[in-house]
Amino acid sequence: MNSEIVLLALSPLFLAFVCYEFFAHGDFYDMKDSLANGVLALLHQGADAIALLLLMPLFYWLHQYRVFEISITPWSLFIAFLLQDFLYYWFHKASHHIHWLWAAHVVHHSSTRMNFSTAFRQSLMYPVAGMWLFWLPMIIIGFEPATVFTVVALNLAYQFFVHTQMVDKLGWFEQVFNTPSHHRVHHATNAAYLDKNFAGVLIIWDKLFGTFVNEDKDNPCRYGIIGQIKSNNPITITFHQWLHLIKMVKQQHGFQQKINVLLSYPSSSVNGDKP
């Protein structure tokens, strides 16, 4: 449960940044949208806590078959951070290209606002979609499960700070790290920005694998999803894409066709286009 404790301990800091941004730039906010973000955050944290409680025995069982004995040192923690951030990049990219994973991740993109509270907008369905599967290689390599999920939590904590319009480009920092400018691109529906900048902490993965795009002031970001659902109901936000996915699967007659739908590039629950 270390990961939940880390995020809980940092929550006063997160709320302080939300309050500052709200009073400094109230035009970035819509109260109903932000309240929905708060409810979604609570549902997400609850689901994650339950999932960790249920899955931790599996993680420790798997850990007994680890390849290496890895003790906690500054060097091993750095390797853990680097490896987890690399795996996060692939989880995030997969969540935009595989319909099953997008059904959970779409929640985070469904707001037309970009502010610190948008970072709270998460899905309770991530454990069902299988986000945790992406961290198993670290456990098999030899990192202790509690260490792995603490690193995951720290990575997600960093990502809170890239959800803002207050911060412009950050010079040399932009070359190595994910920044508000890079992440605004990721949340945009502009054709030039779609499915770009999947970074967690380090933007180097996007640059290495060809998914990096710079924010262009002449092409301002339009936030949300293609096929906007136009709802602030947390239940609708959470399940609209799952209902669409189930409907698509039911329309297929063969088992292979049904699997193909689950693994295919996503389509919108509103108009058939990519969210």
N, C-alpha and C positions, 0 to 999 in steps of 0.2 A: 504493500500500500504506500510505499515511499513516494510514488509519483503523485498520488492524490494529495499527500501531505505537502509536497513542494508547491503545487498549484494553489492549494488552500492558503499556505503561508504567504504567497505572493499576491493573493486576491486584494488586500488593501491597497497595494501599490497600483494594481490594474485599475481599481475603482477611482483612485486619485487621478490617474491620467484621463480616465473617461470624464470625470467632473471638470477637470481643467479644460479639456478640449470642448466640452459642452458650453461652458461659460465664455470661452474665447471665440468659438466658432459654432454657435448654435444652429447656423444654417446647414451644417453637415448632418444634423440630426433630425429624425422624426420620432416623436415620443412613442407611438405605437410600435414602430419598427424596433426601437431600442428595448422596449419592454418585452417584445417577442424574443429578442436576442438573449435577454436575461433568463427567461423561462427555459429557452432551449439549452442554455449553458447548464442550468441546474439539472435538467433531464439527462444531458450528456454526461455530466459528472457522476450522477447516480448510476447510470448504465455502465460506465467505465469501472466504477467501484465494485459493482456486482460481478462484472465480467472478470476483473482481476482476482476477486475472491474465489470464483469458480475455476478459473484457468491456472492459477498459480501452482496447484499440485501437478498439473500437466507440464508446466514449464520446468519445475524442479525435477520431475521424472526424466524429462528430456535432457536436462543439464548433466545427469549422471553419465551420459554417453558423449560428453564433450571431448573435443579433439585435443585441447590444450588446458593446462592448469594456469589460470590467469589470476594473479593477485592484484589488489588495488594499489596502484602507484600513479603518480602524475602522468607517466608515460602511457600506462594502460588506459587511464581515463581519457587521455587525448585520443588514443586509437578508438576507444569506444565512441567518443563524440563524432569522430570523422566517419566511422563505419555507419553509425546510426543515421547521420545526416545524408550519407550516400543512399542508404536504404529508404530513407524518407523521400528522397527525390523520386525513386522508382515507384513507391507507393502512391505518391501524389500524381505522377504522370499516368499511372495505371488507373487512378480514380477519375481521370478525364477521358480515358479511352476504352474502358470496360464498363458496360452498362450496369452490371451488378454492383460495382464499387461506386459508380456515379450516383446511384440511387440514394446512397448515404451522403456522399460529398456535396451533392447539389444543394443541400441545406445551407452550407456555408456560403455559397455563391448567390443565393436567392434574394438577397437584399439589394436594392438599387442605391443604397447609401454606402459610403466608405468612411468609417470612423472607428475609433478604438473599440466601441461596443460590438462592431461587426466581428471582431475576433472571438467573441463569446458565442456566435451563431454556429453551433455545431450539432451534429446528429446523434441521437441516442442509439442509432442503428449501426454505428461503426463496429461494435463487437460482433454483430450478426454478419455484417459485410466481410469481416475478417481482416481488419487493419492489423491486428496482433500477429497475423501470420508473417508479416514482413519483418518482424523482429526476431523470429526463430533462428535465423542464421547466426545471430550474435550469441544466442544461448548455446547452440551446437558448437560454435567455435570455442567457447569456454567462459564467456562473460556470465557472471551470476545474475539470475533473473531480476533481483531487486535493483542491481546496478543498471541493467538494461532499461528498466522502466523509469528509473530516476533520470537517466540521460534523455529518454523520450520526453519526459515532463519538462526538462530544461530547454529542450529544443522547441517545444510548443510554447513555452513561456517567452522565449525570444521572439517568436512569431507574433505575439500580441502587439509588439511595438512597431510592426511594419504596416499595421492597419490604420493609416491616417493620411489625410491630405495636408496636414499642417507642415510636414517636413518636405523640403525640396531635395534636390540631388545633393549627395554628400561627398563629392570629390573622389579621392582615392579609395575610400571605403566601398564605393559602388563597384569597384573592380573585383572585390573578393567576397563581399557579404551581400546577403539579401537585404534590401532597404525598402522604405515606403514607396519610393519611385518604382522599383522593380515589381513590388507586389500590387501596386495600383494597376499595372499592366496585366498582371495575372487575373485580377477581378474584372477586367474590362471585357465587353462583348464586341468591341471593334474588330473587324475582320483581321486586321494586322496583328492584333494582340491575342486572339483566341488560342487557347492551349499553349501558352508560353509562360516562362519564368516559374517553374515548379519548385524552386529552392525552398529549403527550410531555413537554415542559417547561412550556408555558403552558396553564392550564385555561381561558383565555378563549375558545378555539375551541368547547369544549363548551357554554359559556354562550351563545355567539353562535348555535350551531346546534341548541340544544335537547336536548343529550345529557348535561347535567350533573345529578347527584344528590348531595346531601350525605349523608355517613355519619350514620346514626341509631343512637345507642347502644341504643335500644329495639328495634332490628332488627339484631342482631349478624351480621356477615358469615359466610357459610358458603362455604368456598373449594373450588375444583375445577371440574368440568364436569358438566353433566347427562348421565347415562349414564356414570358414572365407570368407567374401565377397570381400576382396581385392579391396577396393575402397576408395578414399578420397573425393568423391563427397558428400557433405552434404545432398543432396536430396536422393541419393541412400542409404546412411547410415540411414537416418530417416525412409524411407518407405519400404525398402526391406522386412522386416519381416511382415509388414501389408499386402503387396501384397501376400505374401506366405500364410498368415492366411486367407485372403479373398478367395484365390484359394481353400484352404482346406475346407472352409465352403461351397463353391459352389459345391464341389464334393459330399457332403452329401445330402440325399434326404428328410429326415424327420427333423422336427423342433427340436426335442430333440437331434438328432445326430449333428445338427449344433451348438446347445448350448454346447454340450459335447466337440466339437472341441475348442470352445472359452475358455472353462474352463479347458481344458486338460493340461497335462505337455507339454511344448513347444517342437517343432521339428525345425530343421534348414531349412532355406530357400534355402540352397545350396545342402545338401546331405541327408536330412531326419533325421539326428542325433540331439540330444539336442545341442543348441547353447551354 
